Amino acid sequence: MKLVIFGMGYTAQALLDEWPENWPCDVVATTRSAEKARALADEGLAARVFPGDDLAADLMDASHVLITAGPSEGRDPVLAHLRDAFAEAAGHLDWVGYLSTTGVYGDHAGDWVDEETPLAPSTARGRARVATEAEWQALHRDHGLPLHIFRLAGIYGPGRGPFERVRDGTARRIIKPGQVFSRCHVEDIAQVLIASIRKPDPGRIYNVCDDNPAPPEDVIAHAAELLGLPLPPEIPFEEADLSPMARSFYAESKRVRNDRIKTELGVHLRYPDYRTGLARLLSAEDAE
């Protein structure tokens, strides 16, 4: 087995951490900087700088490919450089995973969405993801690329939780009535990917999220409760000092269904809600 990872970041590392010991695998991992490539090589990975290094030969030898890199300036960087190489390699690949986002669904005023919900993104990022999904799906349709699309909700996990902000006093409970987000622990994302590799179904799309969409202020409040600290102050959304990126997330409110990863892939979430996920993060901190 040979796995090529485009974008060796947080989620890709979680996948390697969860990788079954009885799956011998050569890993080629890409990064955008030569310095990071040297660090990856020191960890025993075959590191490539991308864009820059020629990945076509690696694709021809690969059995599995994971694309975590998102669109850049509205374009998918992997397709921009390697569309023809993927078309040529499609016939011998066993599995290709593309990590997308639940932002493709747009705003549903807190209502539920599933994989069959029409795509109606309300942000430029969401529109770029829809366009990129369509380009990858064209490779599946026209060349038989064994594509699997994973629409991820908000990712959290070790090093990406609310505790630091609650401890240092920078956390705020931003209140926008009716606002809910879905989220997912990175370990659960990794186990979904492994389940799909075990049971490939080319062309399939999966929502990846937990069972408990919730207002963001509830997550912050629970983190403070776990730490035994005062509740961070409430701030109305209209008065919050947010970056354009952060503000755009509040433009969409929806609850995302995850039935397909359970019924088709047999996934049992380790962290079915933010309470179990935050408790695990805190206990891991205490054990260090």
Secondary structure, 3 states (H helix, E strand, C coil): CEEEEECCCHHHHHHHHHCCCCCCCEEEEEECCHHHHHHHHHCCCEEEECCCCCCHHHHHHCCEEEECCCCECCECHHHHHHHHHHHHHHHHCCEEEEEEEHHHHCCCCCCEECCCCCCCCCCHHHHHHHHHHHHHHHHHHHHCCCEEEEEECEEEECCECCHHHHHHCCCCEEECCCCCECEEEHHHHHHHHHHHHHCCCCCCEEEECCCCCECHHHHHHHHHHHHCCCCCCEEEHHHCCCCHHHHHHCCCCCEECCHHHHHCCCCCCCCCCHHHHHHHHHHHHHHC
